[in-house]
Amino acid sequence: MECVCWGALSLHLMSQQDLVECDHVRRRFKWCAFYAYYNPDHKWHYLSRQKPEEVMFLKIFDSDPLVRATNCSHTSFQHLNSPKDCPLARVSRSAH
């Protein structure tokens, strides 16, 4: 993954006011997701040049209101200095 970086927002600087809840409606099911508003106080951490043997785990959602981290805003992006012909291949796995 030379061209694609992975980023996660630091939960210590994020509040519920930074999130907007959006419904995703499909023919057979509906779910909701949270999207982060821009906030100049946010601090992003990123991982670049990830190797196939390196694994990144993140908690997408936790329904327990007593835990500090109930979700993790994350994204991927193409690095500005990556070559023009760089492949954007991505592999992700989800545990259910």
TORKOL-4160 file (C-alpha; in steps of 0.2 Angstrom, whole numbers, padded with zeros to 4 digits, m for minus):
96
<pt num="1" X="0000" Y="0000" Z="0000"/>
<pt num="2" X="0013" Y="0013" Z="m0006"/>
<pt num="3" X="0000" Y="0025" Z="m0012"/>
<pt num="4" X="m0015" Y="0024" Z="0000"/>
<pt num="5" X="m0014" Y="0030" Z="0018"/>
<pt num="6" X="m0026" Y="0026" Z="0032"/>
<pt num="7" X="m0031" Y="0039" Z="0045"/>
<pt num="8" X="m0040" Y="0039" Z="0062"/>
<pt num="9" X="m0047" Y="0053" Z="0072"/>
<pt num="10" X="m0040" Y="0054" Z="0090"/>
<pt num="11" X="m0055" Y="0051" Z="0101"/>
<pt num="12" X="m0048" Y="0062" Z="0115"/>
<pt num="13" X="m0051" Y="0078" Z="0105"/>
<pt num="14" X="m0068" Y="0073" Z="0098"/>
<pt num="15" X="m0086" Y="0076" Z="0106"/>
<pt num="16" X="m0103" Y="0070" Z="0101"/>
<pt num="17" X="m0106" Y="0088" Z="0094"/>
<pt num="18" X="m0093" Y="0084" Z="0081"/>
<pt num="19" X="m0104" Y="0070" Z="0073"/>
<pt num="20" X="m0119" Y="0069" Z="0062"/>
<pt num="21" X="m0130" Y="0053" Z="0061"/>
<pt num="22" X="m0135" Y="0048" Z="0044"/>
<pt num="23" X="m0147" Y="0034" Z="0038"/>
<pt num="24" X="m0142" Y="0022" Z="0024"/>
<pt num="25" X="m0157" Y="0015" Z="0017"/>
<pt num="26" X="m0157" Y="0000" Z="0005"/>
<pt num="27" X="m0171" Y="m0011" Z="m0002"/>
<pt num="28" X="m0168" Y="m0024" Z="0011"/>
<pt num="29" X="m0161" Y="m0016" Z="0026"/>
<pt num="30" X="m0157" Y="0001" Z="0034"/>
<pt num="31" X="m0143" Y="0006" Z="0046"/>
<pt num="32" X="m0135" Y="0022" Z="0052"/>
<pt num="33" X="m0118" Y="0029" Z="0052"/>
<pt num="34" X="m0109" Y="0044" Z="0060"/>
<pt num="35" X="m0099" Y="0056" Z="0050"/>
<pt num="36" X="m0087" Y="0069" Z="0058"/>
<pt num="37" X="m0089" Y="0088" Z="0055"/>
<pt num="38" X="m0073" Y="0097" Z="0052"/>
<pt num="39" X="m0065" Y="0104" Z="0068"/>
<pt num="40" X="m0048" Y="0112" Z="0067"/>
<pt num="41" X="m0045" Y="0105" Z="0085"/>
<pt num="42" X="m0046" Y="0087" Z="0078"/>
<pt num="43" X="m0030" Y="0077" Z="0078"/>
<pt num="44" X="m0028" Y="0064" Z="0065"/>
<pt num="45" X="m0016" Y="0049" Z="0066"/>
<pt num="46" X="m0011" Y="0040" Z="0050"/>
<pt num="47" X="m0003" Y="0025" Z="0044"/>
<pt num="48" X="0006" Y="0024" Z="0027"/>
<pt num="49" X="0017" Y="0011" Z="0018"/>
<pt num="50" X="0007" Y="m0003" Z="0027"/>
<pt num="51" X="0014" Y="m0020" Z="0024"/>
<pt num="52" X="0003" Y="m0035" Z="0021"/>
<pt num="53" X="0009" Y="m0043" Z="0037"/>
<pt num="54" X="0004" Y="m0027" Z="0047"/>
<pt num="55" X="m0014" Y="m0027" Z="0054"/>
<pt num="56" X="m0024" Y="m0012" Z="0060"/>
<pt num="57" X="m0039" Y="m0015" Z="0071"/>
<pt num="58" X="m0052" Y="m0002" Z="0075"/>
<pt num="59" X="m0068" Y="m0002" Z="0085"/>
<pt num="60" X="m0082" Y="0005" Z="0073"/>
<pt num="61" X="m0096" Y="0005" Z="0086"/>
<pt num="62" X="m0099" Y="0001" Z="0104"/>
<pt num="63" X="m0117" Y="0002" Z="0110"/>
<pt num="64" X="m0112" Y="0003" Z="0128"/>
<pt num="65" X="m0114" Y="0021" Z="0133"/>
<pt num="66" X="m0103" Y="0020" Z="0148"/>
<pt num="67" X="m0087" Y="0017" Z="0137"/>
<pt num="68" X="m0077" Y="0032" Z="0132"/>
<pt num="69" X="m0074" Y="0027" Z="0114"/>
<pt num="70" X="m0090" Y="0022" Z="0106"/>
<pt num="71" X="m0084" Y="0024" Z="0088"/>
<pt num="72" X="m0069" Y="0028" Z="0078"/>
<pt num="73" X="m0070" Y="0040" Z="0063"/>
<pt num="74" X="m0058" Y="0034" Z="0050"/>
<pt num="75" X="m0054" Y="0037" Z="0032"/>
<pt num="76" X="m0041" Y="0032" Z="0018"/>
<pt num="77" X="m0034" Y="0044" Z="0005"/>
<pt num="78" X="m0021" Y="0044" Z="m0008"/>
<pt num="79" X="m0005" Y="0053" Z="m0003"/>
<pt num="80" X="m0001" Y="0069" Z="m0013"/>
<pt num="81" X="0016" Y="0063" Z="m0017"/>
<pt num="82" X="0011" Y="0046" Z="m0024"/>
<pt num="83" X="0015" Y="0042" Z="m0042"/>
<pt num="84" X="0002" Y="0045" Z="m0055"/>
<pt num="85" X="0001" Y="0027" Z="m0060"/>
<pt num="86" X="0000" Y="0020" Z="m0042"/>
<pt num="87" X="m0013" Y="0006" Z="m0040"/>
<pt num="88" X="m0026" Y="0010" Z="m0027"/>
<pt num="89" X="m0030" Y="m0008" Z="m0023"/>
<pt num="90" X="m0037" Y="m0011" Z="m0005"/>
<pt num="91" X="m0041" Y="m0026" Z="0005"/>
<pt num="92" X="m0052" Y="m0025" Z="0020"/>
<pt num="93" X="m0059" Y="m0039" Z="0031"/>
<pt num="94" X="m0073" Y="m0038" Z="0044"/>
<pt num="95" X="m0076" Y="m0049" Z="0058"/>
<pt num="96" X="m0094" Y="m0053" Z="0062"/>
